[in-house]
């Protein structure tokens, strides 16, 4: 049991929360322990203080093989976003998903949509694709395509399998993610890094959700900063340790302020 808990703790917190939410909301309904009515969005009920629907309506994943496929896709895409792109900035990643979910709620209000899991999954997938533009992905192991095309291929599957309304609802997730990506990434890049106040993570959320530490990451100094030189690679971020070997100037007893990556011997003394 302890090994399972250890493995679960390796999943970054926002991704772990979402996967846990899918399990908590979906499994009781599949086991017929909870009626599905209690998890769907129903605005009159929300106004009667059934506020959990704002959360549960995003995490009912249905059943069967599609649930397994969607669960795995949510884990893969969200885990990569949180670790490699948000760099474990828990509050920033959580705020981006909360804001995107708010846009999904607004876009779906005219359709009286009850469950938002599909558009939310498409939103996470779109954000992941925008940050992995050079990758190719496989659809069911049969068709290879650029990552940018993947969300739209999933919308096409919704159209084939469930009809125009399901495809339209799934599209709202892509629209919401596109709006957020523009405000959070594209617009600041065109303005020299200046971000709109609308997309800045609130300070109270940063205090509530501090940045996550990587147990396999670099050691940290007194100020909490990683020790070593940061190097971004295609598979993540690594830190090369700073050199701490001091070199002698000429004799064994003197030293200088320079550093080197190779050991240098002093002049030494003859024994005997």
Order of alpha helices (4+ residues) and beta strands (2+ residues): alpha-alpha-alpha-alpha-alpha-alpha-alpha-beta-beta-alpha-alpha-alpha-alpha-beta-beta
